[in-house]
Amino acid sequence: MQIGRVARQTGLSVDAVRFYERRGLLPRTVRSPGGFRLYGATDLDTLRFIGRGQRLGFSLEEIRVLLRLRGAGGHACSTVRDRLTRKLGAVRSKLRELAALEQELLRARRLCDRQLRRRGRRCRVCPVLAGEKLDRSKP
């Protein structure tokens, strides 16, 4: 199969397929007499795996490790589970950080809302830009 067809079947771009090959996540492919890359079913499977890994938030280096585990066969499920657990912990931590950021942004917007109600659209001093402290007692 040529690269365009592989890209369509995996949902990846042609550039992404080439990138994964350059980074060594996908083995170098054979070339047709005309110089076109030719891919097989195993390559398709690997590319789909890489795409799933990225959608799960794994970095390319983490995916590289998972590919090695996958290629080694055997009983790697507990290792993969540990990696998934760590990734889940990182996602939950990021969600907490984002929730805190959301509250901070809401407080900052509330400062602006109060200033605009008092002074109208032509207020000269933005409380956020002036560094006014945010009221942490209200969400």
C-alpha positions as CSV (number, residue, x, y, z in Angstrom):
1,M,0.0,0.0,0.0
2,Q,1.2,3.5,-0.8
3,I,1.4,6.2,1.9
4,G,-1.7,8.1,0.8
5,R,-3.9,5.0,1.3
6,V,-2.2,4.2,4.6
7,A,-2.9,7.8,5.8
8,R,-6.6,7.5,4.8
9,Q,-7.0,4.1,6.5
10,T,-5.3,5.2,9.7
11,G,-6.7,8.7,9.9
12,L,-3.2,10.2,10.0
13,S,-1.7,12.7,7.7
14,V,1.0,11.6,5.1
15,D,3.4,13.9,7.0
16,A,2.6,12.2,10.3
17,V,3.3,8.8,8.7
18,R,6.7,10.0,7.4
19,F,7.4,11.6,10.8
20,Y,6.8,8.4,12.7
21,E,9.1,6.6,10.3
22,R,11.8,9.2,10.7
23,R,11.5,9.0,14.5
24,G,11.9,5.2,14.3
25,L,8.4,4.4,15.6
26,L,7.6,2.7,12.4
27,P,10.3,0.6,10.7
28,R,11.7,1.9,7.4
29,T,9.5,0.6,4.6
30,V,10.5,-1.0,1.3
31,R,10.3,1.2,-1.7
32,S,8.7,0.5,-5.1
33,P,10.8,0.6,-8.2
34,G,9.5,4.2,-8.6
35,G,10.7,5.1,-5.1
36,F,7.3,5.1,-3.4
37,R,7.1,3.8,0.2
38,L,5.1,0.6,0.4
39,Y,3.4,-0.4,3.6
40,G,1.8,-3.6,4.8
41,A,-0.8,-4.7,7.3
42,T,1.7,-4.7,10.2
43,D,2.6,-1.1,9.4
44,L,-1.1,-0.2,9.4
45,D,-1.6,-1.8,12.8
46,T,1.5,-0.1,14.2
47,L,0.3,3.3,13.0
48,R,-3.1,2.8,14.5
49,F,-1.5,1.8,17.8
50,I,0.6,5.0,17.7
51,G,-2.5,7.1,17.0
52,R,-4.4,5.5,19.9
53,G,-1.4,6.1,22.2
54,Q,-1.3,9.8,21.3
55,R,-5.1,10.1,21.8
56,L,-4.5,8.6,25.3
57,G,-2.0,11.4,26.0
58,F,1.2,9.4,25.7
59,S,4.3,11.1,24.4
60,L,6.2,9.7,21.4
61,E,8.9,8.4,23.8
62,E,6.2,6.7,25.9
63,I,4.7,5.2,22.8
64,R,8.2,3.9,21.7
65,V,8.4,2.0,25.0
66,L,4.9,0.6,24.6
67,L,5.8,-0.5,21.1
68,R,8.8,-2.3,22.4
69,L,6.6,-4.0,25.1
70,R,4.2,-4.9,22.3
71,G,6.9,-6.4,20.1
72,A,8.4,-8.4,23.0
73,G,5.2,-10.3,23.5
74,G,4.9,-12.1,26.8
75,H,3.1,-10.8,29.8
76,A,3.5,-7.0,29.7
77,C,-0.1,-6.2,30.9
78,S,1.0,-5.3,34.4
79,T,3.7,-2.9,33.0
80,V,1.2,-1.3,30.7
81,R,-1.4,-1.0,33.5
82,D,1.2,0.8,35.7
83,R,1.9,3.2,32.8
84,L,-1.8,3.8,32.4
85,T,-2.2,4.4,36.1
86,R,0.6,7.0,36.1
87,K,-0.9,8.7,33.0
88,L,-4.3,8.7,34.7
89,G,-2.7,10.3,37.8
90,A,-1.1,13.0,35.6
91,V,-4.4,13.7,33.9
92,R,-6.2,14.0,37.3
93,S,-3.5,16.3,38.5
94,K,-3.8,18.5,35.4
95,L,-7.6,18.5,35.9
96,R,-7.1,19.9,39.4
97,E,-4.7,22.5,38.1
98,L,-7.2,23.5,35.4
99,A,-10.1,23.7,37.9
100,A,-8.0,26.0,40.1
101,L,-7.1,28.1,37.0
102,E,-10.8,28.3,36.1
103,Q,-11.6,29.7,39.6
104,E,-8.8,32.2,39.3
105,L,-10.1,33.4,35.9
106,L,-13.6,33.7,37.2
107,R,-12.4,35.8,40.1
108,A,-10.4,38.0,37.7
109,R,-13.4,38.4,35.5
110,R,-15.6,39.3,38.5
111,L,-13.2,42.1,39.3
112,C,-13.6,43.4,35.7
113,D,-17.4,43.1,35.9
114,R,-17.5,45.1,39.1
115,Q,-15.3,47.8,37.7
116,L,-17.3,48.0,34.5
117,R,-20.6,48.2,36.5
118,R,-19.1,51.1,38.5
119,R,-17.3,53.0,35.8
120,G,-18.9,51.8,32.5
121,R,-17.0,50.7,29.4
122,R,-14.7,53.7,29.5
123,C,-13.0,52.8,32.8
124,R,-9.4,53.9,32.8
125,V,-8.0,51.4,35.2
126,C,-8.4,47.7,34.8
127,P,-8.2,46.1,38.2
128,V,-6.5,43.0,36.8
129,L,-3.9,45.0,35.0
130,A,-3.4,47.1,38.1
131,G,-2.6,44.0,40.0
132,E,-5.6,44.1,42.4
133,K,-5.9,41.1,44.7
134,L,-8.5,38.6,43.8
135,D,-11.1,37.8,46.3
136,R,-10.6,34.1,47.1
137,S,-13.7,33.7,49.2
138,K,-16.0,33.6,46.2
139,P,-15.8,31.1,43.3
